[in-house]
Amino acid sequence: MSESVVIFACQFKRALVAGDYRLAHEIAEGHWRLGHREAALLAKGYCNAATALVLKGLGRDDAAKRVWATFEKYRPLQCWLSSEERLMIEVLDHLLEEALHS
């Protein structure tokens, strides 16, 4: 299991649970800029997901939907993760979906 994925998932989850989507964005952006190719692209997707939630919170639902669609295109990159990492990412996906539809 990649330590960077574990660290990312824990930090991102903490921000999501706190409802701090701007912090979640900053966390994802930091991992995006420092990660290896696959991990960086996956983090880039989560950066978009957090941005979509910020936009939703601002009442900009149309913009949020467009940015969320960008997140969706990065989801297939999860296939390179180990099964343990995928479980951690599935928790993030569930929290994101829950926040998007609340």
Short mmCIF file of the C-alpha atoms (twelve columns), coordinates in Angstrom:
data_MODEL
# 
_entry.id   MODEL 
# 
loop_
_atom_site.group_PDB 
_atom_site.id 
_atom_site.type_symbol 
_atom_site.label_atom_id 
_atom_site.label_alt_id 
_atom_site.label_comp_id 
_atom_site.label_asym_id 
_atom_site.label_seq_id 
_atom_site.Cartn_x 
_atom_site.Cartn_y 
_atom_site.Cartn_z 
_atom_site.pdbx_PDB_model_num 
ATOM 1   C CA . MET A 1   0.000   0.000  0.000   1 
ATOM 2   C CA . SER A 2   1.331   3.424  -0.939  1 
ATOM 3   C CA . GLU A 3   1.977   5.649  2.046   1 
ATOM 4   C CA . SER A 4   1.078   8.734  0.004   1 
ATOM 5   C CA . VAL A 5   -2.384  7.342  -0.827  1 
ATOM 6   C CA . VAL A 6   -2.991  6.498  2.840   1 
ATOM 7   C CA . ILE A 7   -1.896  9.964  3.977   1 
ATOM 8   C CA . PHE A 8   -4.004  11.623 1.287   1 
ATOM 9   C CA . ALA A 9   -7.089  9.562  2.114   1 
ATOM 10  C CA . CYS A 10  -6.828  10.256 5.852   1 
ATOM 11  C CA . GLN A 11  -6.259  13.994 5.433   1 
ATOM 12  C CA . PHE A 12  -8.944  14.381 2.771   1 
ATOM 13  C CA . LYS A 13  -11.457 12.376 4.804   1 
ATOM 14  C CA . ARG A 14  -10.821 14.506 7.886   1 
ATOM 15  C CA . ALA A 15  -11.557 17.667 5.882   1 
ATOM 16  C CA . LEU A 16  -14.699 16.166 4.307   1 
ATOM 17  C CA . VAL A 17  -16.104 15.026 7.633   1 
ATOM 18  C CA . ALA A 18  -15.491 18.538 9.027   1 
ATOM 19  C CA . GLY A 19  -17.318 19.991 6.018   1 
ATOM 20  C CA . ASP A 20  -14.225 22.005 5.134   1 
ATOM 21  C CA . TYR A 21  -14.265 21.543 1.366   1 
ATOM 22  C CA . ARG A 22  -11.771 24.337 0.772   1 
ATOM 23  C CA . LEU A 23  -9.253  22.515 2.979   1 
ATOM 24  C CA . ALA A 24  -10.062 19.262 1.161   1 
ATOM 25  C CA . HIS A 25  -9.253  21.069 -2.090  1 
ATOM 26  C CA . GLU A 26  -5.927  22.310 -0.692  1 
ATOM 27  C CA . ILE A 27  -5.028  18.805 0.506   1 
ATOM 28  C CA . ALA A 28  -5.844  17.274 -2.876  1 
ATOM 29  C CA . GLU A 29  -3.964  20.021 -4.701  1 
ATOM 30  C CA . GLY A 30  -0.871  19.420 -2.567  1 
ATOM 31  C CA . HIS A 31  -0.902  15.703 -3.365  1 
ATOM 32  C CA . TRP A 32  -1.629  16.432 -7.016  1 
ATOM 33  C CA . ARG A 33  1.449   18.614 -7.326  1 
ATOM 34  C CA . LEU A 34  3.754   16.261 -5.386  1 
ATOM 35  C CA . GLY A 35  2.511   12.827 -6.430  1 
ATOM 36  C CA . HIS A 36  3.696   10.383 -9.040  1 
ATOM 37  C CA . ARG A 37  1.761   10.309 -12.308 1 
ATOM 38  C CA . GLU A 38  -1.167  8.038  -11.369 1 
ATOM 39  C CA . ALA A 39  -1.428  9.302  -7.793  1 
ATOM 40  C CA . ALA A 40  -1.171  12.901 -9.003  1 
ATOM 41  C CA . LEU A 41  -3.976  12.457 -11.517 1 
ATOM 42  C CA . LEU A 42  -6.172  10.751 -8.938  1 
ATOM 43  C CA . ALA A 43  -5.559  13.636 -6.512  1 
ATOM 44  C CA . LYS A 44  -6.357  16.073 -9.328  1 
ATOM 45  C CA . GLY A 45  -9.748  14.412 -9.644  1 
ATOM 46  C CA . TYR A 46  -10.400 14.783 -5.918  1 
ATOM 47  C CA . CYS A 47  -9.347  18.423 -6.162  1 
ATOM 48  C CA . ASN A 48  -12.181 18.847 -8.676  1 
ATOM 49  C CA . ALA A 49  -14.646 17.035 -6.416  1 
ATOM 50  C CA . ALA A 50  -13.846 19.368 -3.522  1 
ATOM 51  C CA . THR A 51  -14.164 22.370 -5.836  1 
ATOM 52  C CA . ALA A 52  -17.598 21.136 -6.905  1 
ATOM 53  C CA . LEU A 53  -18.689 21.013 -3.267  1 
ATOM 54  C CA . VAL A 54  -17.405 24.539 -2.641  1 
ATOM 55  C CA . LEU A 55  -19.340 25.753 -5.689  1 
ATOM 56  C CA . LYS A 56  -22.466 23.954 -4.511  1 
ATOM 57  C CA . GLY A 57  -22.128 25.667 -1.151  1 
ATOM 58  C CA . LEU A 58  -22.008 29.007 -2.944  1 
ATOM 59  C CA . GLY A 59  -25.248 28.184 -4.739  1 
ATOM 60  C CA . ARG A 60  -23.522 27.730 -8.087  1 
ATOM 61  C CA . ASP A 61  -25.125 24.373 -8.880  1 
ATOM 62  C CA . ASP A 62  -24.526 24.466 -12.650 1 
ATOM 63  C CA . ALA A 63  -20.824 25.157 -12.187 1 
ATOM 64  C CA . ALA A 64  -20.662 22.462 -9.505  1 
ATOM 65  C CA . LYS A 65  -22.152 19.910 -11.930 1 
ATOM 66  C CA . ARG A 66  -19.588 20.775 -14.609 1 
ATOM 67  C CA . VAL A 67  -16.664 20.461 -12.194 1 
ATOM 68  C CA . TRP A 68  -18.105 17.235 -10.748 1 
ATOM 69  C CA . ALA A 69  -18.161 15.792 -14.278 1 
ATOM 70  C CA . THR A 70  -14.425 16.464 -14.462 1 
ATOM 71  C CA . PHE A 71  -13.960 14.521 -11.212 1 
ATOM 72  C CA . GLU A 72  -15.889 11.621 -12.746 1 
ATOM 73  C CA . LYS A 73  -13.417 11.311 -15.627 1 
ATOM 74  C CA . TYR A 74  -10.594 10.663 -13.140 1 
ATOM 75  C CA . ARG A 75  -12.428 7.910  -11.233 1 
ATOM 76  C CA . PRO A 76  -11.256 5.084  -13.544 1 
ATOM 77  C CA . LEU A 77  -7.703  5.776  -12.353 1 
ATOM 78  C CA . GLN A 78  -8.629  4.005  -9.131  1 
ATOM 79  C CA . CYS A 79  -7.986  0.712  -10.922 1 
ATOM 80  C CA . TRP A 80  -4.224  0.974  -10.300 1 
ATOM 81  C CA . LEU A 81  -4.764  1.099  -6.519  1 
ATOM 82  C CA . SER A 82  -4.351  -1.915 -4.282  1 
ATOM 83  C CA . SER A 83  -7.540  -3.409 -2.855  1 
ATOM 84  C CA . GLU A 84  -6.828  -1.787 0.542   1 
ATOM 85  C CA . GLU A 85  -6.326  1.609  -1.078  1 
ATOM 86  C CA . ARG A 86  -9.509  1.213  -3.119  1 
ATOM 87  C CA . LEU A 87  -11.454 0.594  0.097   1 
ATOM 88  C CA . MET A 88  -10.112 3.845  1.533   1 
ATOM 89  C CA . ILE A 89  -10.976 5.718  -1.663  1 
ATOM 90  C CA . GLU A 90  -14.479 4.200  -1.709  1 
ATOM 91  C CA . VAL A 91  -15.062 5.801  1.699   1 
ATOM 92  C CA . LEU A 92  -14.034 9.159  0.223   1 
ATOM 93  C CA . ASP A 93  -16.319 8.624  -2.758  1 
ATOM 94  C CA . HIS A 94  -19.235 7.833  -0.445  1 
ATOM 95  C CA . LEU A 95  -18.610 10.971 1.632   1 
ATOM 96  C CA . LEU A 96  -18.339 13.089 -1.508  1 
ATOM 97  C CA . GLU A 97  -21.556 11.714 -2.980  1 
ATOM 98  C CA . GLU A 98  -23.321 12.250 0.328   1 
ATOM 99  C CA . ALA A 99  -22.137 15.870 0.498   1 
ATOM 100 C CA . LEU A 100 -23.074 16.522 -3.117  1 
ATOM 101 C CA . HIS A 101 -26.631 15.287 -2.621  1 
ATOM 102 C CA . SER A 102 -27.279 16.837 0.777   1 
# 
